[in-house]
Amino acid sequence: MARLTGIKIISILCLFLATGQVQGHIEFQSCGGLNSYFCVPRSMCSIQLGFRSLVSGNLGCHSTAVCCPQKSILTRVDIAVPEPVNLSCGRINAKGATFPISDLEYMAQENEFPWMVALLDATYKNYVAGGALIAFHVVISVRGKIDNKNPEQLLVRAGEWDFKVQTEQYPHVDVEVKQIVRHPDFDFNNGANNVALLFLKRSLKADIHINPICLPERPKNFDYSRCIFTGWGKKSFEDYTHMNILKKIELPVVQSSTCQNAINQYLPYKFVLHNSLMCAGGENDKDSCTDDGGSPLACPIQGQPGRYELAGLVNFGLHCGLPGVPGVYVNVANLRQWIEKETAEGPSPDDIQEIPLKPFNTHGWNLNEANKSLAYGNGNGQNEIIGQHYPVNNSPSQPDNADEWVVQEPNQNDAFGDGNAQNNFVNWYPQQNGASAQENNQRDQYSGNSENWDTSTMGYEYN
């Protein structure tokens, strides 16, 4: 993104000293309990507080702002001038779409992963599952999380980062679902073929924060690759709420035989890893977790820095973050033939969803008061993609140049897992058709062989 340096507002400091307000629609509020500190957009402060400040509450400011000393508020700012959007699949914004946050741990930069989407309940806009954009009108997720949902009951949210704020320079877009195609061979007993495609009513418009991920060539083996999981699920097994800021965790892909043996140590029957499945993780306190189902596992494309392909989708696991026990993911490469066939036969979108960008000079800011509830816990022709009407090759090609959320606080010692590492597992159960959200969230025991196991039997569960 190109940047031009210009004068933001000539009299900004004078107005600040007098009222704490800036002409136009920007209104700043004191923060950190000090009259000389104000919540301002991150681009307007010469001091950039990083991860530690963010997870400890950001001094009462939203995640897109920083608590800035009056003397450090800039009169000259870098005005972002959008460049033509790179339409190649799988690109990331490693430093965020508009600002970086230093030393982030277990969280993504702002709009770092443009393919990341959330599936929401259409009525209340509650979080349902994660997913990934594989075309501007097609989202891939897992069948188990939406098996009891009709298209009219779901919304797809693209371009999101922090569910608690509305001050992003690039706002999210909600799109209705036109049709859901579920894999017919999904097996509740072992998680095989747990995949679904959601066709959108309107095709999204390519932008810096909204763009599909590449699909891998088939067959492809990602063993020993270090890949990135992203999702808004719970940070640990014991939590009752989701993360508001997108999680980002680097995980190793584990060989199928190793994964199968690890899982079988905890199950009362022999588990066989289906060829539609793969595994990643096994590192202490680093894992996807409850309600991350459908969220993507993206692996870097060799020889193409900054580009990723979709290796897996969060499927199920044993607890969260247990050392030596990987999580189980949908193997996207082994299901690509089904994905291509269904995408080719799927419905076309009605039109293109436009993205209403906010003017830079206002940032959409109108903060009447610092949010005290955030004070302790804010943090928690090449390279084509599948087209809007007809599928084309979504494989990465060689580069042209060869040369209702509650703010969560990620705890480094307890993030994404059971901090005491006790093996108190509940049994896996599938989302049941027709079951209420409350019933599904209670995670009642599931009998895979007509026996009811208690919590000491260490079953596995869908995420």
C-alpha positions in Angstrom: 0.0 0.0 0.0 1.5 3.3 -1.1 1.6 6.1 1.5 1.7 9.9 1.1 2.7 12.2 3.9 0.3 15.1 4.5 -1.1 17.4 7.1 -4.0 15.7 8.9 -5.5 18.7 10.6 -3.5 21.8 11.1 -5.0 22.8 14.4 -5.2 19.3 15.9 -3.0 20.0 19.0 -4.7 23.3 19.8 -8.1 21.6 19.7 -6.8 18.7 21.7 -5.5 21.0 24.4 -8.8 22.8 24.7 -11.4 20.0 24.5 -9.9 16.7 23.6 -11.9 16.9 20.3 -10.9 17.3 16.7 -13.1 19.0 14.2 -15.1 16.7 12.0 -16.3 13.4 13.3 -13.2 12.5 15.4 -13.6 12.7 19.1 -10.9 11.5 21.4 -11.2 10.5 25.0 -8.7 10.3 27.8 -7.4 6.9 28.7 -5.1 5.1 31.1 -6.5 7.3 34.0 -4.4 10.2 32.8 -5.8 13.5 31.4 -2.8 13.9 29.1 -3.3 10.6 27.3 -5.9 10.0 24.6 -7.3 7.1 22.6 -6.3 7.8 18.9 -6.0 5.7 15.8 -2.7 3.9 15.7 -1.5 5.8 12.7 -1.8 9.1 14.6 0.6 8.2 17.4 4.4 8.1 17.2 4.5 5.5 20.0 3.1 2.1 19.1 2.2 -0.2 22.1 2.3 -3.8 21.2 1.0 -7.2 22.4 1.6 -6.8 26.1 -0.5 -3.6 26.2 -3.2 -5.1 24.1 -3.8 -8.2 26.2 -3.8 -6.2 29.4 -6.6 -4.0 28.2 -5.0 -1.5 25.9 -5.6 1.1 28.6 -9.2 1.3 27.8 -8.9 1.9 24.0 -10.2 -0.3 21.2 -7.7 -2.6 19.4 -7.5 -0.3 16.5 -6.4 2.6 18.7 -3.6 3.3 21.1 -3.4 5.2 24.4 -1.1 8.0 23.2 0.6 10.8 25.2 -0.6 14.2 24.1 3.0 15.2 23.0 3.2 12.1 20.7 0.0 12.7 18.7 1.0 13.4 15.1 0.1 16.4 13.1 1.6 14.9 10.1 0.4 11.4 9.3 0.8 8.8 6.6 -2.3 8.8 4.4 -2.9 5.4 2.9 -3.4 5.4 -0.8 -4.8 2.0 -1.9 -2.9 0.3 -4.6 -4.5 -2.0 -7.2 -5.6 -5.2 -5.3 -3.4 -8.2 -5.9 -5.9 -10.8 -7.2 -3.5 -13.8 -6.6 -4.9 -16.3 -4.1 -3.3 -16.9 -0.8 -1.6 -13.6 -0.1 -1.3 -12.2 3.4 -0.9 -8.8 5.0 2.0 -9.7 7.3 2.0 -6.2 8.9 -1.7 -5.7 8.9 -3.8 -3.9 6.3 -3.4 -0.5 7.9 -1.2 -0.9 11.0 1.2 -3.4 12.6 1.1 -4.4 16.3 4.5 -5.5 17.6 5.3 -8.8 19.3 1.9 -10.3 18.8 1.5 -13.8 20.3 -1.3 -16.1 19.4 -3.2 -13.4 17.6 -3.3 -12.2 14.0 -2.4 -8.8 12.7 -5.3 -6.6 11.6 -6.8 -8.3 8.4 -3.6 -10.4 8.1 -5.5 -13.4 6.5 -8.0 -12.1 3.9 -9.5 -15.5 3.3 -10.7 -16.0 6.9 -14.5 -15.8 7.3 -16.9 -16.4 10.2 -20.2 -18.2 9.8 -22.9 -16.4 11.9 -26.4 -17.1 12.9 -28.5 -14.9 10.5 -31.0 -13.8 13.2 -28.7 -12.8 16.1 -25.3 -12.8 14.3 -23.9 -15.1 16.9 -20.7 -17.0 16.0 -21.3 -20.5 14.6 -18.1 -21.7 12.9 -15.0 -20.7 11.0 -14.4 -21.0 7.3 -12.2 -20.0 4.4 -12.9 -18.1 1.2 -11.9 -20.2 -1.8 -13.6 -18.0 -4.4 -15.3 -14.7 -4.1 -18.7 -16.5 -3.9 -17.7 -19.8 -2.3 -16.8 -20.6 1.3 -15.5 -23.9 2.6 -16.2 -25.1 6.1 -17.1 -28.3 7.9 -20.4 -30.1 7.7 -20.6 -31.0 11.3 -20.9 -27.4 12.5 -23.8 -26.5 10.1 -25.6 -29.7 9.6 -28.7 -28.4 11.3 -28.7 -25.1 9.5 -30.5 -24.0 6.3 -28.9 -21.3 4.0 -31.4 -18.7 5.3 -30.2 -19.3 8.8 -26.5 -18.3 8.1 -24.5 -15.3 7.2 -20.9 -15.3 6.0 -18.8 -12.5 7.5 -15.7 -11.6 5.5 -13.0 -9.1 6.3 -13.3 -9.3 10.0 -10.5 -9.1 12.6 -11.9 -7.9 16.0 -15.6 -8.6 16.6 -15.7 -6.0 19.4 -14.9 -2.9 17.3 -16.4 -1.1 14.3 -13.4 1.3 13.7 -11.4 -0.7 11.2 -10.3 1.3 8.1 -11.5 -1.7 6.0 -14.9 -2.8 7.4 -16.2 -6.3 7.3 -19.0 -7.5 4.9 -21.9 -9.8 5.8 -23.3 -11.8 2.9 -26.3 -14.1 2.8 -25.9 -17.8 1.8 -27.7 -19.0 -1.3 -27.0 -22.7 -1.1 -25.1 -25.2 1.1 -23.6 -28.4 -0.4 -22.7 -31.0 2.1 -20.4 -34.0 1.5 -22.7 -37.0 1.3 -20.2 -39.4 2.9 -19.6 -37.5 6.1 -19.2 -40.0 8.9 -20.0 -38.9 12.4 -18.1 -41.8 13.9 -14.7 -40.9 12.7 -15.0 -37.4 11.2 -14.4 -38.5 7.6 -15.4 -36.2 4.8 -16.5 -33.5 7.2 -16.7 -30.7 4.6 -19.4 -28.4 3.2 -19.4 -25.6 0.6 -21.5 -22.4 1.1 -22.4 -20.5 -2.1 -23.0 -16.8 -1.5 -25.9 -14.8 -2.9 -23.5 -12.0 -3.8 -20.0 -12.3 -4.9 -17.5 -10.4 -2.7 -15.3 -7.7 -4.2 -11.6 -8.3 -4.1 -9.8 -6.0 -1.6 -6.8 -5.9 0.6 -8.8 -7.6 3.5 -11.0 -9.9 1.4 -9.4 -12.4 -1.0 -9.5 -16.2 -1.4 -6.9 -18.7 -0.4 -5.2 -21.1 -2.9 -6.3 -24.7 -3.0 -3.5 -27.3 -3.0 -2.8 -29.6 -5.9 -3.7 -33.2 -5.3 -2.3 -35.3 -4.1 -0.1 -33.3 -1.7 1.6 -34.2 1.5 2.2 -31.5 4.1 4.0 -33.7 6.7 6.5 -31.8 8.8 5.4 -28.4 7.3 4.8 -25.6 9.8 1.4 -24.1 9.0 -0.9 -21.5 10.5 -4.2 -22.1 12.1 -6.6 -19.1 12.5 -10.0 -18.9 14.2 -12.2 -17.1 16.7 -13.0 -20.2 18.8 -12.4 -20.4 22.5 -8.9 -19.9 23.8 -9.0 -22.9 26.2 -11.2 -25.9 26.8 -12.7 -24.5 30.0 -13.8 -21.1 28.5 -17.4 -20.2 27.9 -16.8 -17.4 25.4 -15.0 -16.9 22.1 -12.1 -14.8 21.2 -13.0 -11.4 19.8 -9.6 -10.9 18.0 -8.6 -13.5 15.5 -6.2 -16.2 16.8 -3.1 -17.2 14.9 -1.1 -20.3 15.9 1.7 -21.9 14.1 1.4 -25.7 14.1 3.5 -28.6 12.7 1.7 -31.1 10.4 2.1 -34.6 11.9 2.3 -37.9 10.0 -0.9 -39.8 9.9 0.5 -42.9 11.6 2.0 -40.8 14.5 -1.3 -39.0 15.0 -3.4 -42.1 14.9 -1.2 -43.8 17.5 -1.4 -40.7 19.8 -5.2 -40.5 19.6 -5.6 -44.3 20.3 -3.8 -43.9 23.6 -6.9 -42.1 24.9 -9.8 -43.9 23.3 -11.6 -47.1 24.4 -11.7 -48.4 20.8 -9.4 -48.4 17.9 -9.5 -45.2 15.9 -8.4 -45.3 12.2 -7.5 -42.0 10.5 -9.5 -41.8 7.3 -7.7 -40.6 4.1 -9.9 -37.5 4.1 -8.2 -36.4 7.4 -4.8 -35.1 8.4 -3.3 -33.9 11.7 -1.4 -30.9 13.1 -0.3 -29.7 16.5 0.8 -31.7 19.5 2.8 -28.9 21.0 1.9 -27.9 24.5 -0.8 -25.2 24.8 -0.7 -24.6 21.1 -3.8 -25.8 19.4 -7.2 -25.1 17.8 -10.0 -25.5 20.4 -13.7 -25.6 21.0 -15.8 -23.9 18.3 -12.9 -23.5 15.9 -14.5 -26.1 13.7 -14.2 -25.2 10.0 -11.4 -22.7 10.5 -8.5 -23.0 8.1 -5.0 -24.5 8.4 -2.9 -22.6 5.8 0.5 -23.8 4.7 3.1 -21.6 3.0 3.6 -22.2 -0.7 7.2 -23.2 -1.4 9.2 -20.6 -3.3 6.5 -18.0 -3.0 7.0 -16.0 0.2 3.9 -14.4 1.7 1.5 -16.8 -0.1 -0.4 -19.8 1.4 -2.6 -22.7 0.4 -5.4 -24.4 2.2 -4.1 -27.6 3.8 -6.9 -28.4 6.3 -10.0 -27.4 8.2 -10.4 -27.8 12.0 -12.4 -31.0 12.6 -12.0 -32.5 16.1 -9.5 -33.1 18.8 -8.8 -34.5 22.3 -9.2 -31.6 24.7 -7.0 -28.6 23.6 -3.3 -28.2 23.6 -2.2 -31.5 25.0 1.5 -32.2 24.4 2.0 -35.1 22.0 -1.7 -35.2 20.9 -2.3 -33.4 17.5 -5.7 -32.1 16.4 -7.5 -33.7 13.5 -8.2 -31.6 10.4 -10.0 -32.2 7.1 -7.5 -33.0 4.4 -8.4 -30.5 1.7 -6.0 -31.8 -1.0 -7.6 -35.3 -0.8 -11.0 -33.8 -1.2 -10.2 -31.4 -4.0 -11.9 -33.4 -6.7 -15.2 -33.2 -4.8 -14.7 -29.5 -4.2 -14.0 -28.8 -7.9 -17.0 -30.9 -9.0 -19.5 -29.2 -6.6 -18.1 -25.7 -7.3 -18.6 -26.3 -11.1 -22.2 -27.4 -10.5 -23.0 -24.8 -7.9 -25.1 -21.7 -8.3 -23.7 -18.4 -9.6 -24.0 -15.3 -7.4 -26.7 -12.8 -8.0 -24.3 -9.8 -8.1 -21.1 -8.4 -6.5 -21.1 -7.2 -2.9 -19.6 -3.7 -2.8 -17.5 -2.8 0.2 -18.2 0.6 1.7 -14.8 2.0 2.6 -14.6 4.6 5.3 -12.7 7.9 4.6 -9.3 7.9 6.0 -9.7 11.4 7.6 -12.4 10.2 10.0 -11.5 6.6 10.6 -15.1 6.2 11.6 -14.1 7.4 15.1 -16.7 8.8 17.4 -15.5 7.6 20.8 -17.7 9.4 23.4 -15.9 7.6 26.2 -13.2 5.0 26.7 -14.7 1.6 27.1 -14.0 0.6 30.7 -15.0 -3.0 30.0 -12.0 -3.3 27.7 -9.6 -2.1 30.4 -8.7 -5.6 31.5 -8.8 -8.1 28.8 -8.8 -6.8 25.2 -7.3 -9.7 23.4 -7.9 -11.7 24.4 -3.5 -14.6 -15.8 -1.4 -16.8 -13.5 -2.4 -17.7 -10.0 -6.1 -17.8 -10.9 -8.7 -18.6 -8.3 -12.1 -20.2 -8.8 -14.1 -17.7 -10.8 -17.4 -16.1 -9.9 -19.4 -18.2 -12.4 -17.2 -21.0 -13.6 -14.3 -22.8 -11.7 -10.8 -22.5 -12.9 -7.5 -23.7 -11.6 -7.1 -22.5 -8.0 -3.7 -24.1 -7.6 -0.7 -21.8 -6.9 1.5 -21.3 -9.9 5.1 -20.2 -10.1 5.5 -16.4 -9.5 6.0 -14.2 -12.5 9.4 -13.1 -11.0 11.5 -16.1 -10.3 14.0 -14.0 -8.4 -22.0 -11.9 21.3 -18.4 -11.9 22.3 -16.6 -11.3 25.5 -13.2 -9.8 25.2 -10.7 -12.6 26.1 -7.2 -12.2 27.5 -4.9 -14.9 26.0 -2.8 -16.3 28.8 0.6 -17.5 27.6 0.6 -20.2 30.2 -3.0 -21.3 29.7 -3.8 -20.2 26.1 -5.6 -22.7 23.9 -5.4 -25.6 26.3 -5.8 -26.9 29.9 -3.3 -25.1 32.0 -3.0 -27.9 34.5 -2.8 -30.5 31.7 -5.1 -32.9 33.6 -6.7 -35.5 31.4 -10.3 -34.7 32.2 -11.8 -35.1 28.8 -15.4 -35.1 27.8 -16.6 -37.4 25.1 -16.8 -36.4 21.4 -20.3 -35.8 20.1 -21.5 -34.5 16.7 -23.8 -31.5 16.3 -27.2 -33.2 16.1 -29.8 -32.3 13.5 -32.7 -30.4 15.1 -30.9 -30.0 18.4 -31.0 -26.6 20.0 -28.0 -24.4 20.4 -28.1 -25.0 24.1 -28.3 -28.7 23.7 -25.3 -28.7 21.4 -23.3 -26.5 23.6 -23.8 -28.8 26.5 -21.8 -31.4 24.7 -23.9 -34.3 25.8 -22.3 -37.8 25.8 -22.4 -39.6 22.5 -22.5 -43.3 22.2 -20.5 -44.6 19.2 -21.2 -48.3 20.1 -24.4 -48.2 22.1 -22.4 -47.6 25.3 -22.6 -44.4 27.3 -19.1 -43.4 28.3 -18.6 -41.1 31.3 -16.0 -38.3 31.3 -13.3 -40.6 32.5 -13.3 -42.5 29.2 -11.4 -39.8 27.4 -13.4 -39.6 24.2 -12.8 -37.0 21.4 -15.0 -34.2 20.4 -15.7 -32.0 17.4 -14.3 -28.5 17.6 
